[in-house]
Amino acid sequence: MTFRVLLKRGGFTPLEVASPRSFRLAPKARARLLTGFTLIEIVVAMSVFFIVGVSLYGLFQRLIAYNTQARARVIATALANRMVEVARNLPYSSVGLVSGIPNGVLQPTQTIVESGIPFIVQYTIRNIDDPFDGTLGGTPNDLAPADYKFVEVSVTCSGCASPFTPVVVDTTVSPKSLEGSSSNGALFVHVFDAAGVGVSQASLHIQNSSSTIIIDDTTDTNGDYELVDVPPGINAYSISATRMGYSSDQTYPPGATENPNPTSPDATVLAQNITSKSFAIDRTSTLAVATVNNVCNPVPSIGYLLNGSKLIGTSPDVLKYSVNHTTDGAGNETISNLEWDGYTPIIMGGAYDLAGSIPTFPLNIIPNSSQQLQLVLAAHSARSLLVTVKDAATLLPLTGVTVHLYDGGAYSQSLLTGQGFAAQTDWSGGSGQAMYTDPRQYLADNGGVDTISIPGDVLLAPAGGGSYVSSGTLTSSTFDFGTGINYSTLSWDPGSQATSTGADSVQFQIATSNDSATTTWMYLGPDGTSASYYTVSGTPINAVHNLERYLRYRLYLQTANPVATPDISDVKITFSTGCTPPGQVFFPGLDLGSYNLDVSKSGYSTSSNVLDISGVMTNEVLLAP
C-alpha cells in the first residue's frame, strides 16, 4: 500500500510512503527540507535586533536625562531652603528688597551656580496685614498694618536642557516685638518636603536644655506648629522633626566636639521675640549597590564610605550622612531609609580603585524611589586617574569621546568613553593557565616564544649565537566577560615593528565561545574566517564574535631576519557591556608626575589640561558644543 503525504514549504510537495512505518522523500521535497534560512529571513531578524537595540539605547538616554533633571531639582530645593534661611536670619528691618517695598538688603533676582549648574533665584517679599489685630480700614482699624512679612523664594534652573518647574519655598518673617507685656517669647516651627510643600502630621520633639520642658506634638495641615509664651533662653531649645517613612531633621547644640558650628543651632528664644525654625523631611528611598569589574563579574565584600552632600555643620564641614557599608559575598547591598540627597562613594580597603560608576556621581536620590548603583572596580594602583566627560549644557555623560593622556615621554594612552577593555601586559608567569585569573600567565605556546628575557614582553625564542627562531605562537588564557558582549577593536603595542623583521611579523586571531569548557576553539581573523589575520593594531573585531562570553587570542610572531625579533608589550580588546560606565575612562598604573590630558569629540571644542598625578585621582571635563 502506498501513502501520499503533502508537505508544505513554499508549496505542497508529494511524499511517497510505502507503509506507515517507512517512507521516502521525493527528491524535490528532500532539497526543500535541507534548505537553510533565506536571505530575507536573515535581514528580518537583523532588523528586529537593530530596532530593539535602538529602543534600549533611547531608554538609557532618557534614564540619564531623568537622573540629571532629578539632580538639578535636589540642588534647587536645597538652594531655595538656604535662601529662605538667609531671609529668616536677617534683622527684621533688613528683610526686604533693594529699591523695593518693603525696602531691605535682598536682591530681587540673582544667579547662583551650584555644583556647576546656574540657577536664577528670585525673592518676593510683601508686608502682611494680619486680621488677628484688625486690618487697615477695617473694624477694628489697624493703624500699624505691617504685622509681618511674607517671603517667597523661587529657584529656576537656567542651565537645564529640559523644561524645569521652578522650586518655590515661602515663609513668614515676624517683627521683633510681640503685642502684650509678656516676658516670654514664641517659637514657630515649619516642616516641609523636598518640593517645599508643608508636611502635615510631622512629629516634633522640643526640649529645653535647662528645664523640664519637653513637648511632643505634630504639625498642622500646612506643616506649621506655633508655640507661644515660651520661656527665653540662648540656644535653649533642641528640636527634631520626622514622620513615619520619612527622613528626619533637627537642630544641634553649638560647640559640640563633633559639630562645633552647626548650620541649624538649637533655637534661641528671646523675650518679646518670635523665633522661627524650618525643617526639611521627605519620604525615604532604597538604593541597591553592586560592586563589579569591567566585565560585569561581581567583586564581593567591598567596603565603601557613602557620603551625602547635605551639611549639618561648617568650619569644619560636617556631613549629615557619612556611613560605612560593605557589599556581600555576591557583591550586592541594599541600603534602606536613605534621605533625598546627592551621594558619592569612596572605596575602602586598598585592594581596589573605582574605575567608573553607573550612573555617574553624584548619585541623586529622589524621595520615595528605588534606585540602582553599579560601582565598577579595578585592581588598586598607587596612582590612577578616572576621567568623566559631560556635555557642558546638559551635564549628561558623553560617549564616543577620545581621551588622550600622555606625559611627553614613553607614556601615551588614548581611550574612548563608553567602551570597556580587557588587557594583558605581562606573560612572565608562563603557560598552563586555562582561565585568565593571574594576569601574568597564559594558556600555551609552541616553544617558539620568549616571555622571560624581558619581563612584560613577548619575543621570539633565542636560537643561539644572537639569532632567533623564525616563528612562534602564544595562546592566551580564556577571558570571561561575564555575559555576551559586543566586541569593538583589537590593538597592541608597539603598533609597528622594526622593518628588519619583515612584513606582518605580528599577527593575531581571535576565538570566542559561550562555553568555557569547549575543546573546539575556532581562531578567526578580521574577515571572520580562519584564513585571515589581524595585522594592524586597532582593527575592528569581526561581528561574528558578538554576544559571546568567552574569548581567547592567539599571537603569531615571525621574522625575515634571524637576528631580529618582533616585540609585543601590550594586548588590548575593547568592548561594550552593561557594565561600561557612561562618559568615563580609567587610567591605572601611572607614574608620579605631570601629564597632559586632551579630550576631544566631533562637534565639541577640545579640552586640554595639565594634571599632576600624585595618587588615586578623579577629573571631570565639561565639553562645550
C-alpha positions as CSV (number, residue, x, y, z in Angstrom):
1,M,0.0,0.0,0.0
2,T,1.3,3.5,-0.9
3,F,0.5,6.6,1.1
4,R,0.8,10.1,-0.4
5,V,1.6,12.9,2.1
6,L,1.6,16.6,1.3
7,L,4.4,18.7,2.9
8,K,4.3,22.4,2.7
9,R,7.4,24.6,2.4
10,G,6.9,27.1,-0.3
11,G,4.1,24.9,-1.8
12,F,2.8,21.4,-1.4
13,T,5.2,18.6,-2.4
14,P,4.1,15.0,-2.6
15,L,5.8,12.5,-0.3
16,E,5.6,8.9,-1.2
17,V,5.2,6.5,1.7
18,A,5.3,2.8,1.2
19,S,3.9,2.0,4.6
20,P,3.1,3.8,7.8
21,R,6.5,2.8,9.2
22,S,8.7,3.6,6.3
23,F,8.6,6.4,3.8
24,R,11.0,8.2,1.5
25,L,11.1,11.8,0.3
26,A,10.8,12.8,-3.3
27,P,14.0,14.5,-4.5
28,K,12.4,17.9,-4.6
29,A,11.0,17.5,-1.1
30,R,14.4,16.4,0.2
31,A,16.0,19.5,-1.3
32,R,13.4,21.8,0.2
33,L,13.8,20.4,3.7
34,L,17.6,20.8,3.6
35,T,17.4,24.4,2.6
36,G,18.6,26.8,5.4
37,F,17.4,30.3,6.3
38,T,16.7,32.6,3.4
39,L,18.4,36.0,2.9
40,I,15.0,37.7,3.7
41,E,14.7,35.8,6.9
42,I,18.2,36.9,8.0
43,V,17.5,40.5,7.1
44,V,14.3,40.5,9.0
45,A,16.0,39.0,12.1
46,M,18.8,41.6,11.9
47,S,16.2,44.4,11.5
48,V,14.3,43.3,14.7
49,F,17.6,43.1,16.6
50,F,18.5,46.7,15.4
51,I,15.1,48.1,16.4
52,V,15.4,46.5,19.9
53,G,18.9,47.9,20.3
54,V,17.9,51.4,19.2
55,S,14.9,51.3,21.6
56,L,17.1,50.2,24.5
57,Y,19.6,52.9,23.8
58,G,16.9,55.6,23.7
59,L,15.5,54.3,27.0
60,F,19.0,54.5,28.5
61,Q,19.4,58.1,27.3
62,R,16.0,59.0,28.8
63,L,17.0,57.5,32.1
64,I,20.2,59.5,32.2
65,A,18.3,62.7,31.4
66,Y,15.8,61.9,34.1
67,N,18.6,61.4,36.6
68,T,20.2,64.8,35.6
69,Q,16.8,66.5,36.0
70,A,16.3,64.9,39.4
71,R,19.8,66.1,40.4
72,A,19.1,69.6,39.4
73,R,15.8,69.6,41.4
74,V,17.5,68.3,44.5
75,I,20.1,71.0,44.3
76,A,17.5,73.7,43.5
77,T,15.4,72.6,46.6
78,A,18.5,72.8,48.9
79,L,19.3,76.2,47.4
80,A,15.8,77.5,47.9
81,N,15.8,76.3,51.5
82,R,19.1,78.0,52.2
83,M,18.0,81.3,50.7
84,V,14.9,81.2,52.9
85,E,17.1,80.8,55.9
86,V,19.1,83.8,54.8
87,A,16.0,85.9,55.0
88,R,15.0,84.4,58.3
89,N,18.3,85.3,59.9
90,L,18.4,88.9,58.9
91,P,17.3,91.7,61.3
92,Y,13.6,92.3,60.7
93,S,14.1,95.8,59.3
94,S,16.5,94.4,56.7
95,V,14.1,91.8,55.4
96,G,13.1,93.4,52.1
97,L,14.2,94.1,48.5
98,V,16.8,96.5,47.4
99,S,14.9,99.6,46.0
100,G,11.6,97.8,46.7
101,I,8.7,97.8,49.2
102,P,9.4,96.7,51.8
103,N,12.9,98.0,51.5
104,G,15.8,95.8,52.6
105,V,19.1,94.3,51.6
106,L,18.0,91.3,49.5
107,Q,18.4,91.4,45.7
108,P,15.2,90.7,43.8
109,T,17.0,88.5,41.3
110,Q,20.4,86.9,41.3
111,T,22.2,84.0,39.5
112,I,23.9,81.4,41.7
113,V,26.0,78.5,40.4
114,E,25.7,75.3,42.5
115,S,27.6,72.1,41.5
116,G,28.3,73.6,38.1
117,I,24.6,74.4,37.4
118,P,23.5,78.0,37.1
119,F,20.2,78.8,38.9
120,I,18.1,82.0,38.9
121,V,16.9,82.9,42.4
122,Q,14.0,85.4,42.8
123,Y,12.8,86.9,46.0
124,T,9.2,88.1,46.5
125,I,8.6,89.9,49.8
126,R,5.3,91.5,50.9
127,N,4.0,93.1,54.1
128,I,1.1,91.2,55.5
129,D,-1.8,92.8,57.4
130,D,-3.0,90.1,59.7
131,P,-6.7,90.3,60.7
132,F,-5.9,89.0,64.2
133,D,-5.5,92.6,65.4
134,G,-7.7,94.2,62.9
135,T,-7.0,95.4,59.3
136,L,-6.2,98.7,57.8
137,G,-9.6,100.5,57.3
138,G,-11.4,97.6,58.9
139,T,-13.1,97.1,62.3
140,P,-11.1,97.4,64.4
141,N,-8.9,99.7,62.3
142,D,-5.2,98.6,62.4
143,L,-3.1,101.7,62.2
144,A,0.1,99.5,62.0
145,P,-0.9,97.1,59.3
146,A,2.5,95.7,58.6
147,D,2.2,92.9,61.1
148,Y,4.7,90.6,59.5
149,K,6.4,89.8,56.1
150,F,5.7,87.1,53.6
151,V,8.9,85.9,51.9
152,E,8.9,83.6,48.8
153,V,12.0,82.2,47.1
154,S,11.6,80.8,43.5
155,V,14.6,78.9,42.0
156,T,14.7,78.2,38.3
157,C,17.4,76.2,36.5
158,S,18.7,78.3,33.7
159,G,21.2,75.7,32.7
160,C,18.9,72.8,32.3
161,A,18.0,71.5,28.8
162,S,14.6,70.0,29.7
163,P,11.7,72.2,30.9
164,F,12.3,72.8,34.6
165,T,9.4,73.6,37.0
166,P,10.6,76.3,39.5
167,V,11.1,75.2,43.1
168,V,9.2,77.6,45.3
169,V,9.6,77.9,49.1
170,D,7.8,80.5,51.2
171,T,7.8,81.6,54.8
172,T,6.8,84.4,57.1
173,V,9.1,86.7,59.0
174,S,7.7,88.4,62.1
175,P,8.8,91.6,63.8
176,K,10.8,91.7,66.9
177,S,8.2,92.8,69.4
178,L,5.1,90.8,70.3
179,E,1.9,92.6,71.3
180,G,1.3,92.4,75.1
181,S,3.6,92.6,78.1
182,S,4.7,89.0,78.4
183,S,8.3,88.5,79.3
184,N,8.4,85.3,77.3
185,G,8.7,84.7,73.5
186,A,7.3,82.5,70.8
187,L,8.6,79.5,68.8
188,F,7.2,78.9,65.3
189,V,8.2,75.7,63.5
190,H,7.6,74.9,59.8
191,V,8.2,71.4,58.3
192,F,8.3,71.0,54.5
193,D,9.2,68.3,52.0
194,A,11.7,68.3,49.1
195,A,9.2,70.2,46.9
196,G,8.7,72.9,49.5
197,V,5.2,71.7,50.5
198,G,4.3,71.7,54.2
199,V,4.3,68.2,55.8
200,S,1.2,67.7,57.9
201,Q,1.3,65.4,61.0
202,A,5.1,65.6,61.3
203,S,6.2,64.6,64.7
204,L,8.0,67.3,66.7
205,H,10.1,66.8,69.8
206,I,11.0,70.1,71.6
207,Q,13.1,70.1,74.7
208,N,14.6,72.9,76.8
209,S,18.2,72.2,77.8
210,S,17.9,73.9,81.2
211,S,14.4,72.9,82.4
212,T,11.9,70.1,82.4
213,I,10.0,71.4,79.4
214,I,9.5,68.5,76.9
215,I,6.9,68.8,74.2
216,D,5.9,66.1,71.7
217,D,3.4,67.3,69.2
218,T,2.5,67.3,65.5
219,T,2.3,69.9,62.7
220,D,-1.0,71.1,61.3
221,T,-2.2,70.6,57.7
222,N,0.2,73.3,56.4
223,G,3.2,71.8,58.2
224,D,3.2,74.5,60.9
225,Y,3.4,74.5,64.7
226,E,3.3,77.6,66.8
227,L,4.2,77.7,70.4
228,V,3.7,80.9,72.3
229,D,4.6,82.1,75.8
230,V,7.9,80.2,75.7
231,P,10.5,80.9,78.5
232,P,13.5,82.6,76.9
233,G,16.9,81.1,76.6
234,I,20.1,81.2,74.4
235,N,20.3,78.0,72.3
236,A,18.0,76.6,74.8
237,Y,15.6,74.5,72.7
238,S,16.6,71.4,70.8
239,I,14.0,70.5,68.1
240,S,13.6,67.4,65.9
241,A,11.1,66.7,63.1
242,T,10.2,63.4,61.5
243,R,7.3,61.3,60.3
244,M,6.8,57.5,59.7
245,G,8.5,56.6,56.5
246,Y,10.2,60.0,56.2
247,S,13.7,61.3,56.9
248,S,14.4,63.4,59.9
249,D,15.8,66.9,60.5
250,Q,16.9,68.6,63.7
251,T,18.9,71.3,65.5
252,Y,22.3,70.8,67.0
253,P,24.0,72.3,70.1
254,P,26.8,74.7,69.2
255,G,30.3,73.9,70.4
256,A,30.0,70.2,70.3
257,T,33.2,68.4,69.6
258,E,31.8,66.5,66.6
259,N,30.0,69.6,65.2
260,P,31.2,72.9,66.7
261,N,29.4,75.2,64.2
262,P,26.1,73.7,63.3
263,T,24.1,75.1,60.3
264,S,20.9,74.8,62.4
265,P,21.8,75.5,66.0
266,D,19.5,74.9,68.9
267,A,16.8,77.6,68.9
268,T,17.2,80.8,70.9
269,V,14.1,82.3,72.3
270,L,14.2,86.0,73.4
271,A,11.6,87.9,75.4
272,Q,9.0,89.6,73.1
273,N,10.5,87.9,70.0
274,I,9.3,85.2,67.6
275,T,11.9,82.5,66.8
276,S,11.2,80.6,63.6
277,K,12.8,77.3,62.7
278,S,12.4,75.3,59.4
279,F,12.9,71.6,58.9
280,A,13.0,69.6,55.6
281,I,11.9,66.0,55.6
282,D,10.5,63.7,52.9
283,R,9.9,60.0,52.2
284,T,13.0,57.9,52.3
285,S,14.3,55.7,49.4
286,T,16.2,52.5,48.7
287,L,19.5,52.1,46.9
288,A,20.7,48.7,45.5
289,V,24.5,48.8,45.2
290,A,26.5,46.3,43.2
291,T,30.3,46.0,43.0
292,V,31.6,44.5,39.7
293,N,34.6,44.6,37.5
294,N,34.5,46.0,34.0
295,V,33.1,42.7,32.5
296,C,30.2,42.5,34.9
297,N,31.7,39.8,37.2
298,P,30.8,40.5,40.8
299,V,33.5,41.7,43.2
300,P,32.5,40.5,46.7
301,S,32.9,42.0,50.1
302,I,33.9,45.5,49.1
303,G,33.9,48.2,51.9
304,Y,33.0,51.7,50.9
305,L,32.2,55.0,52.5
306,L,28.9,56.6,51.2
307,N,28.9,60.4,51.7
308,G,25.9,62.6,51.1
309,S,26.2,66.3,50.2
310,K,24.0,68.0,52.8
311,L,25.9,69.7,55.6
312,I,24.9,70.0,59.2
313,G,28.0,72.0,60.2
314,T,30.6,74.3,58.7
315,S,34.2,75.2,59.6
316,P,34.8,72.3,59.6
317,D,32.2,70.8,57.2
318,V,30.2,68.1,58.8
319,L,28.1,65.8,56.5
320,K,24.6,64.8,57.5
321,Y,25.2,61.4,56.0
322,S,28.5,59.6,56.0
323,V,28.2,55.9,56.7
324,N,30.5,52.9,56.0
325,H,29.0,50.0,54.0
326,T,30.1,46.6,52.7
327,T,28.7,44.5,49.9
328,D,28.0,40.8,50.5
329,G,29.7,37.7,49.0
330,A,27.9,38.3,45.7
331,G,28.9,41.9,45.5
332,N,25.5,43.3,46.5
333,E,24.0,45.5,49.2
334,T,20.6,47.2,49.6
335,I,20.5,50.4,51.6
336,S,17.2,51.4,53.0
337,N,15.8,54.6,54.5
338,L,18.1,56.9,52.5
339,E,17.2,60.6,52.6
340,W,17.0,62.5,49.3
341,D,20.4,63.9,48.6
342,G,23.4,63.6,46.2
343,Y,25.7,60.7,47.2
344,T,29.3,59.8,46.4
345,P,31.0,56.6,47.5
346,I,34.7,56.2,48.4
347,I,36.2,52.7,48.0
348,M,37.9,51.5,51.2
349,G,40.4,48.7,51.9
350,G,43.2,49.5,49.4
351,A,42.7,46.4,47.2
352,Y,40.5,48.1,44.5
353,D,40.1,51.5,42.9
354,L,36.9,53.0,41.5
355,A,37.2,52.7,37.7
356,G,33.7,54.2,37.0
357,S,30.1,54.1,38.1
358,I,26.6,53.7,36.6
359,P,25.2,56.3,36.8
360,T,27.9,59.0,37.3
361,F,28.4,60.9,40.5
362,P,27.0,62.4,42.5
363,L,24.1,59.9,42.6
364,N,21.0,61.9,43.2
365,I,18.5,60.0,45.3
366,I,15.0,61.4,44.9
367,P,12.2,60.9,47.6
368,N,10.3,57.7,47.7
369,S,12.3,55.9,45.0
370,S,14.2,52.6,44.4
371,Q,17.4,53.2,42.5
372,Q,20.5,51.2,41.5
373,L,24.2,51.9,41.5
374,Q,27.0,49.9,39.9
375,L,30.5,50.5,41.2
376,V,33.0,49.3,38.5
377,L,36.2,48.4,40.2
378,A,39.8,47.8,39.1
379,A,42.8,46.4,40.9
380,H,44.4,49.1,43.1
381,S,47.4,51.0,41.8
382,A,49.3,53.7,43.7
383,R,48.5,56.3,41.0
384,S,45.5,56.3,38.7
385,L,43.1,58.7,37.0
386,L,39.3,58.4,36.5
387,V,38.1,60.9,33.9
388,T,34.4,61.8,33.5
389,V,33.3,63.7,30.4
390,K,30.0,65.5,30.3
391,D,28.1,67.9,28.0
392,A,28.6,71.4,29.4
393,A,25.0,72.4,28.6
394,T,23.1,69.3,29.8
395,L,25.7,67.8,32.2
396,L,24.9,64.4,30.6
397,P,27.8,62.0,30.2
398,L,29.2,61.8,26.6
399,T,30.1,58.6,24.8
400,G,32.5,58.4,21.9
401,V,34.9,60.9,23.4
402,T,38.6,60.4,22.8
403,V,40.6,60.9,26.0
404,H,44.3,61.1,25.4
405,L,46.7,61.0,28.4
406,Y,50.4,61.4,27.8
407,D,53.5,62.6,29.7
408,G,55.7,63.8,26.9
409,G,57.8,60.7,27.3
410,A,57.1,57.0,26.8
411,Y,53.6,57.1,28.2
412,S,50.7,57.8,25.8
413,Q,47.3,56.2,26.1
414,S,44.0,57.0,24.3
415,L,40.7,55.7,25.5
416,L,37.2,56.1,24.2
417,T,34.3,56.8,26.6
418,G,31.5,54.3,26.5
419,Q,33.9,51.4,25.9
420,G,35.4,48.9,28.3
421,F,38.6,47.0,27.7
422,A,40.5,43.9,28.7
423,A,44.3,44.0,28.5
424,Q,47.3,41.8,29.2
425,T,50.7,43.4,29.7
426,D,52.8,40.6,31.2
427,W,53.3,36.9,30.3
428,S,56.3,36.2,32.5
429,G,54.3,33.8,34.7
430,G,54.4,31.2,32.0
431,S,51.9,28.8,30.4
432,G,49.4,26.4,31.8
433,Q,46.6,28.7,32.9
434,A,43.2,27.9,31.4
435,M,41.1,30.8,32.8
436,Y,42.5,34.3,32.9
437,T,43.0,34.8,36.7
438,D,46.7,35.6,37.0
439,P,47.4,38.5,34.6
440,R,51.0,37.2,34.2
441,Q,50.1,33.8,32.8
442,Y,48.7,32.3,29.5
443,L,47.4,29.0,28.2
444,A,50.2,27.6,25.9
445,D,52.9,28.3,23.4
446,N,54.7,26.2,20.8
447,G,58.2,26.7,22.3
448,G,59.0,29.5,19.8
449,V,58.3,32.5,22.1
450,D,60.3,34.0,24.9
451,T,58.3,35.7,27.8
452,I,61.2,35.7,30.3
453,S,64.1,37.7,28.9
454,I,62.2,41.0,29.0
455,P,59.5,40.7,31.7
456,G,56.3,42.1,30.3
457,D,57.2,41.5,26.6
458,V,56.8,38.6,24.2
459,L,59.7,37.9,21.8
460,L,60.8,35.1,19.5
461,A,62.8,32.4,21.4
462,P,66.6,32.6,21.0
463,A,68.2,30.1,18.7
464,G,71.8,30.7,19.9
465,G,74.5,32.9,18.6
466,G,72.5,36.0,18.8
467,S,69.8,34.7,16.5
468,Y,66.1,33.9,16.9
469,V,63.8,31.1,15.7
470,S,61.9,32.0,12.6
471,S,58.4,31.8,14.2
472,G,56.4,31.2,17.4
473,T,52.8,31.2,18.7
474,L,51.3,32.0,22.1
475,T,47.7,31.3,23.1
476,S,46.1,33.3,25.9
477,S,44.1,32.1,28.8
478,T,40.3,32.3,28.5
479,F,38.9,35.8,29.3
480,D,35.5,35.6,31.0
481,F,33.4,38.7,30.3
482,G,30.5,37.6,32.5
483,T,27.9,37.9,29.7
484,G,27.7,38.1,26.0
485,I,29.2,41.4,24.9
486,N,29.8,43.4,21.7
487,Y,33.4,43.4,20.8
488,S,35.0,46.6,19.3
489,T,38.7,46.5,18.5
490,L,41.9,44.5,18.9
491,S,45.1,46.6,19.4
492,W,48.6,46.0,20.7
493,D,51.8,47.9,21.5
494,P,54.0,48.6,19.8
495,G,51.8,49.0,16.8
496,S,54.7,48.8,14.4
497,Q,57.8,46.6,14.3
498,A,61.3,47.0,13.0
499,T,61.3,46.8,9.2
500,S,64.1,44.2,9.5
501,T,61.6,41.6,10.9
502,G,59.7,41.7,7.6
503,A,56.0,42.4,6.7
504,D,53.3,41.3,9.1
505,S,55.7,40.0,11.6
506,V,53.0,40.3,14.3
507,Q,49.6,38.6,13.6
508,F,46.6,37.8,15.8
509,Q,43.5,35.7,15.6
510,I,40.5,35.5,18.0
511,A,38.3,32.7,19.2
512,T,35.1,33.2,21.2
513,S,32.5,30.9,22.7
514,N,29.6,30.8,25.1
515,D,31.1,27.6,26.7
516,S,34.4,28.0,28.5
517,A,34.8,24.2,28.6
518,T,34.7,23.8,24.9
519,T,37.5,21.8,23.3
520,T,37.0,23.4,19.9
521,W,38.1,27.0,19.6
522,M,37.8,28.5,16.1
523,Y,40.5,31.1,15.7
524,L,39.4,33.7,13.2
525,G,40.7,36.8,11.5
526,P,39.1,40.2,10.7
527,D,37.1,38.7,7.8
528,G,35.5,36.1,10.1
529,T,37.4,33.2,8.7
530,S,40.5,31.2,9.8
531,A,42.3,32.3,6.6
532,S,42.9,35.9,7.7
533,Y,44.8,37.6,10.5
534,Y,44.7,40.8,12.4
535,T,47.9,42.6,11.3
536,V,47.1,46.3,12.0
537,S,46.7,47.4,15.6
538,G,43.2,48.9,16.2
539,T,41.4,46.8,13.7
540,P,37.7,46.3,14.4
541,I,36.8,42.8,15.6
542,N,34.5,40.9,13.3
543,A,30.9,41.0,14.4
544,V,30.7,37.2,14.2
545,H,32.1,37.2,17.8
546,N,29.4,39.5,19.3
547,L,27.2,38.3,22.1
548,E,29.7,35.6,23.1
549,R,31.0,35.5,26.6
550,Y,34.4,33.9,26.5
551,L,37.5,34.9,24.4
552,R,41.0,33.7,23.6
553,Y,43.5,35.4,21.4
554,R,46.4,33.7,19.6
555,L,49.6,35.6,18.8
556,Y,51.8,34.7,15.9
557,L,55.3,36.1,15.7
558,Q,57.7,35.6,12.7
559,T,60.8,37.3,11.4
560,A,62.5,37.6,8.0
561,N,65.9,38.2,9.7
562,P,67.3,35.6,12.1
563,V,69.0,38.4,14.2
564,A,65.8,40.5,14.6
565,T,62.6,39.7,16.5
566,P,59.2,41.4,16.8
567,D,58.3,42.6,20.3
568,I,54.9,42.8,21.9
569,S,54.4,44.5,25.2
570,D,50.6,45.0,25.5
571,V,47.4,43.5,24.0
572,K,44.0,45.2,24.5
573,I,40.5,44.2,23.5
574,T,37.8,46.9,23.7
575,F,34.1,46.2,24.0
576,S,30.8,47.4,25.4
577,T,28.7,45.8,28.1
578,G,26.0,46.8,30.6
579,C,28.9,47.5,33.0
580,T,30.6,50.0,30.8
581,P,30.4,53.4,32.7
582,P,28.9,56.1,30.5
583,G,31.2,59.0,29.7
584,Q,34.1,57.7,31.8
585,V,37.6,56.3,31.2
586,F,40.1,54.9,33.7
587,F,43.9,55.1,33.5
588,P,45.6,52.8,36.1
589,G,49.3,52.3,36.9
590,L,50.5,55.9,36.3
591,D,53.9,57.3,37.4
592,L,54.3,60.2,39.7
593,G,54.5,63.4,37.7
594,S,52.8,65.8,35.3
595,Y,50.5,64.6,32.4
596,N,48.8,66.2,29.5
597,L,45.1,65.4,29.2
598,D,43.4,66.1,25.8
599,V,39.7,65.5,25.4
600,S,38.0,65.7,22.0
601,K,34.8,64.8,20.2
602,S,33.4,65.8,16.9
603,G,31.1,68.7,17.2
604,Y,32.7,69.9,20.5
605,S,35.5,72.1,21.4
606,T,38.7,70.3,22.6
607,S,39.7,70.5,26.2
608,S,43.4,70.4,27.1
609,N,44.7,70.4,30.7
610,V,47.9,69.5,32.6
611,L,47.4,67.3,35.6
612,D,49.9,66.5,38.4
613,I,49.3,62.8,39.2
614,S,50.2,62.0,42.8
615,G,47.7,59.3,43.9
616,V,44.3,58.0,43.1
617,M,42.6,60.9,41.3
618,T,39.5,61.9,39.5
619,N,38.9,64.6,36.9
620,E,35.6,65.9,35.4
621,V,35.7,67.6,32.0
622,L,32.8,69.6,30.5
623,L,32.9,69.8,26.7
624,A,31.1,72.8,25.1
625,P,29.4,72.2,21.8
